[in-house]
Amino acid sequence: MIDFAQCVFRKEGQDDNDWGYWKAWQDEEGAMGVVMEGKLRKLGGCYHYERSAESWRLNKRFMGEDSYENGSQKIG
């Protein structure tokens, strides 16, 4: 699923390092995935959010996040 209302597009001329840091800090994918998982769980659904390989790579590189196991985020 792609929700363009929740994303920001890369600015012209923005370098890879700056863009990667911004993407990792913003974590649009994780924000949408975790919220959707929680809401569907409350409704009896069985959706499980798993971080994409690109999102996992950006978070490890720029945020140093080791709290994720195998690219999937655990929620309460």
C-alpha positions in Angstrom: 0.0 0.0 0.0 1.3 3.5 -0.9 -0.2 6.5 0.8 1.3 9.6 -0.9 -0.5 11.9 1.5 1.9 10.7 4.2 5.1 11.1 2.3 7.5 13.8 1.3 9.2 13.7 -2.0 13.0 14.2 -2.4 13.9 17.8 -3.2 15.8 18.5 -6.4 19.5 18.4 -5.7 19.2 16.9 -2.2 22.2 14.6 -1.7 21.9 10.9 -0.8 23.2 11.2 2.7 20.8 14.0 3.6 17.8 12.2 2.0 18.7 8.9 3.7 18.9 10.6 7.1 15.6 12.3 6.6 13.9 9.1 5.5 15.3 7.2 8.5 14.3 9.9 11.0 10.8 10.4 9.5 10.2 6.6 9.2 7.0 7.1 7.2 6.8 3.3 6.5 7.0 2.3 10.1 4.6 5.0 11.2 1.9 3.7 8.8 2.7 0.0 9.3 2.6 0.0 13.1 -0.6 2.1 13.3 -2.3 -0.1 10.8 -1.2 -3.3 12.6 -2.6 -2.0 15.9 -5.9 -0.9 14.5 -6.5 -4.1 12.6 -5.5 -6.1 15.7 -8.2 -4.3 17.7 -10.7 -5.3 15.0 -9.7 -9.0 15.2 -7.4 -8.8 12.2 -4.1 -10.6 11.8 -2.0 -8.1 9.9 1.7 -8.1 10.9 3.9 -5.2 9.8 7.4 -6.1 8.7 9.9 -3.4 7.9 11.1 -3.4 4.3 14.8 -4.1 3.6 15.3 -0.5 2.5 13.7 0.9 5.7 15.7 -1.5 7.8 18.9 -0.5 6.1 18.2 3.3 6.5 17.3 2.9 10.2 20.4 0.8 10.9 22.7 3.3 9.1 21.3 6.6 10.3 19.5 5.8 13.6 21.6 2.9 14.8 18.4 1.1 15.8 19.1 -2.4 17.1 15.7 -2.8 18.7 14.3 -4.5 15.6 14.6 -8.2 15.1 14.9 -9.6 11.6 13.5 -6.3 10.2 10.1 -6.6 11.9 8.9 -4.3 14.6 7.2 -5.8 17.7 4.3 -3.9 19.2 2.4 -4.4 22.5 
